[in-house]
Amino acid sequence: MVERHGRQQSARGDQRHRQGTWKKSAIGAYVAELRFWRYLPDGSPAGQHRLTRTITLAADGKSLTSTITTQALDASDNMMQSACGAETGVRAG
């Protein structure tokens, strides 16, 4: 669930634990930072994923571009894996 003031957290009944924030970084640009916690079957912490999206809206508001970076960390915060990507979107209708 993303709240009006930029916080995001797990919805009721959701078995995954996550939270994050989003903020306006410039005119037409936003940054969203999310954390997803992982647990072992016995309930002990297994680590987390950190995901950052940098979103830029077109001036006409009809499209966007975004870059994504993610890191997988173990329970001691050692990086196990990282990845990046890009996305584009167009307003339907």
N, C-alpha and C positions, 0 to 999 in steps of 0.2 A: 504494500500500500504506500503510495507517495502522498505525503501530506502537503498542504498549501505552503507551508513555510520551509520546504526543502528537505524534510526528513523522510526516510523510507524505512519501513520495518516489516517484519513478517506479519501476514494476516492471521487472524484467529483460525485455529484448526490447521495451519500450515505446519508440516513436520520439519521443514528446513528452517534454520535460524539465520536470518540475514538482517542487515540494516545498512543505511547509507545516507548520503546527503546529495542534494543537487543545488547548484547556485548559478546565477547569471554571472558570466565572467566578462562580457562586453556586450555591446548592442548586437542582438541576434545570435549570441553565443552562450553556451551553457556547459558546465562540467558536472558529471554525476560520478560519485565515488561510492561503490558498494562493497560490502564484506559478506561473505558466505562462510559460515563455520561448518566444519565437518566433524563427525563423531564416529568412533569405533562402535561395533555392536554392543560392547559392555557399557557404553555411555561416556567413555573417556575421550578427551579431545584428540582429534587426528590432525588438526591444522585448519587452515582457512584459504579461501580464494579472495584475492583483491582485484576488483575490476574498476577501471576508470574509462569513462566515455566523454569525449570532447565533441560537442554537437554544435554545428553552425547552421543556422537557418538562412535560406535565401532571402534577399531583400523583399521579394513579393510574398513571402510566407508559404509558398507552394511546394518547396522542396527543402531537403536538408542533406548535409554530409556529416559523417561522424568518424572519428578514429577511436579504436578500442585497444586498451592494453590490459593484460591480466597476468597475475602471478599466483602460482600455487605454492603455499608454504606448509611446512610440516609443523608439528606441535611446538617446536622450539623456534619457530619463525625463520627457519632456513629455507631459502628458495629452492624448490624442487623442479619447477618448470615455469616458463614464461611464454607468452604469445601476444600477437598483435593482429589487428585487422582494421578493415574500413567498411563503412556501409553508406548507402544512399537511400533516400526515400522521396516519394512524390505523393502529394496530397491527392487522394482519390475524389472524383466527382467534380 
